Amino acid sequence: MTIPQFQKTILSWSKTNRRDLPWRNTKDPYKILVSEVMLQQTQVQRVVPKYELFLKEFPTIEALSKTTDRKLLSVWQGLGYWRRALFLKQTAIEIVKNHRRAFPKDTETLQTLPGIGPYTAGALSCFAFNNTQAFIDTNVRRVYLHFFFKNKKNISDREILKIAQKAVPEDSPREWHYALFDYGAIVL
């Protein structure tokens, strides 16, 4: 399969199957970061109500940076992995204090923030700032394996990223990655 054929398949499917999720209706890096951290190891249907509650309690990065750990963990309850919430607060503090409340746009700087690795940095940079750098998670990996590495074993992320970078449309990286997520979660 060629890259253009792959893009057409995924984007055509996405037109009628795209999931409507609250964090997809914003370009606010704070709200996107909250969703990305919540979605780590937690199912989407469990995250949606917690995401909305979290943003009601902590509507801005400043509000999150100033909250107590007790209040934070009370709101986070039910999502598990408490460390994620504490890293999220530490990141908020770092952005408020050392970045003048402005999120870094590049993945390298984002990865210097507490608890943010390559995937979260890539997702945040793409969804908030429309960065065209490819990134992969479990669902995206599944899609590339299905289309480009059928019946092959031990495929590294590096091999996948070579193809993934070529596949990212310059004009719509945000929609492209959402389409990949949905295809991997629903079809495969």
C-alpha positions in Angstrom: 0.0 0.0 0.0 1.3 3.5 -0.8 1.2 6.4 1.6 -1.5 8.3 -0.5 -3.7 5.1 -0.5 -3.2 4.7 3.2 -4.2 8.3 3.9 -7.3 8.1 1.7 -8.4 4.9 3.5 -8.0 6.3 7.0 -9.4 9.8 6.2 -12.4 8.4 4.3 -13.2 6.0 7.1 -12.9 8.9 9.6 -15.4 11.1 7.9 -18.2 8.9 9.1 -16.7 7.3 12.2 -14.9 10.2 14.0 -15.5 10.2 17.7 -16.8 13.4 19.2 -14.7 13.9 22.4 -14.6 17.1 24.4 -10.8 17.6 24.2 -11.0 17.5 20.4 -13.0 20.7 20.4 -10.2 22.8 21.8 -6.7 23.9 20.9 -5.9 25.0 24.5 -2.7 23.2 25.4 -3.7 23.0 29.1 -7.0 21.2 28.3 -5.2 18.9 25.8 -2.5 18.1 28.3 -5.1 17.2 30.9 -6.8 14.9 28.5 -3.6 13.2 27.4 -2.5 12.5 30.9 -5.9 11.2 31.9 -6.0 8.9 28.8 -2.8 7.2 29.8 -3.8 3.7 30.8 -7.5 4.7 31.2 -10.4 4.0 28.9 -12.0 6.9 27.0 -15.5 6.4 28.5 -14.0 6.7 32.0 -12.0 9.8 31.2 -14.8 12.0 29.7 -16.7 12.7 33.0 -13.5 13.1 34.9 -12.1 15.4 32.3 -15.1 17.7 32.6 -15.0 17.7 36.4 -11.3 18.3 36.5 -11.6 21.4 34.2 -14.5 22.7 36.3 -12.4 22.4 39.4 -9.1 23.6 37.8 -10.2 25.7 34.8 -6.7 27.1 34.2 -3.1 26.1 34.5 -2.7 28.7 37.3 -5.6 27.1 39.3 -4.0 23.7 39.0 -0.6 25.0 40.0 -2.0 26.5 43.2 -4.2 23.6 44.4 -3.3 21.3 47.3 -2.3 17.8 46.6 -5.3 16.7 48.7 -7.8 18.6 46.5 -6.1 17.4 43.3 -6.2 13.7 44.3 -9.8 14.1 45.5 -10.8 15.3 42.0 -8.5 12.6 40.3 -10.0 9.8 42.4 -11.3 7.0 40.2 -8.6 7.4 37.5 -5.9 5.5 39.4 -2.2 6.1 38.9 -2.0 9.0 41.3 1.5 9.8 40.1 0.0 11.1 36.8 -2.0 13.7 38.7 1.0 14.8 40.7 3.2 15.1 37.6 0.4 17.2 35.9 0.5 19.6 38.9 4.3 19.8 38.8 4.1 20.5 35.1 1.6 23.3 35.8 3.9 24.8 38.4 6.8 24.6 36.0 4.9 26.3 33.1 3.6 29.1 35.4 6.9 29.8 37.0 9.5 29.2 34.3 7.6 29.6 31.0 5.4 32.6 31.8 2.2 30.5 31.6 3.0 29.7 27.9 3.3 26.1 26.8 6.4 25.3 24.9 5.5 24.3 21.3 8.3 22.0 20.5 8.5 18.4 21.6 12.0 18.6 22.9 11.2 21.3 25.4 7.9 19.7 26.3 9.8 16.5 27.2 11.7 18.4 29.9 8.5 18.9 31.9 7.6 16.5 34.7 6.0 13.3 33.5 5.9 14.2 29.8 7.5 11.7 27.5 7.8 11.4 23.7 4.2 10.4 23.1 2.6 13.1 25.3 4.9 15.8 23.9 4.1 14.7 20.3 0.3 14.7 21.0 0.3 18.0 22.8 2.4 19.7 20.2 0.2 18.3 17.4 -3.2 18.9 18.9 -2.5 22.3 20.4 -0.1 23.8 17.9 -0.7 21.7 14.7 2.9 20.3 14.7 3.5 17.9 11.9 5.9 15.6 13.8 4.6 12.0 13.8 4.1 10.3 17.2 2.6 6.9 18.1 0.6 5.3 20.8 -0.8 1.8 21.1 -3.7 2.4 18.7 -1.6 4.3 16.1 1.0 1.6 16.3 -1.7 -1.0 15.6 -2.8 0.8 12.5 0.7 1.0 11.0 1.4 -2.6 11.8 -1.8 -3.6 10.1 -1.2 -1.7 6.9 2.5 -1.8 6.5 3.9 -4.7 8.5 1.4 -7.5 8.2 2.8 -10.8 9.5 6.1 -9.3 10.6 7.4 -9.6 14.1 9.4 -7.3 16.4 8.8 -4.1 14.5 10.4 -1.2 16.3 8.8 2.2 16.9 11.7 3.7 14.9 10.7 1.6 11.8 7.1 2.7 12.2 8.0 6.3 12.7 9.8 6.4 9.4 6.5 5.6 7.6 4.4 7.6 10.0 6.3 10.8 9.4 5.8 10.4 5.6 2.1 9.9 6.2 1.4 13.0 8.2 -0.5 15.5 6.0 1.1 18.9 6.2 -2.3 20.6 6.2 -4.1 18.6 8.9 -1.8 16.7 11.3 -4.4 17.1 14.1 -7.2 15.5 12.2 -4.9 12.8 10.8 -3.8 11.7 14.3 -7.4 11.7 15.6 -8.4 9.5 12.6 -5.6 7.1 13.3 -6.6 6.9 17.0 -10.2 6.2 16.1 -9.3 3.6 13.4 -7.0 1.8 15.8 -9.5 1.8 18.7 -12.6 0.9 16.7 -11.6 -1.2 13.7 -8.5 -3.1 14.9 
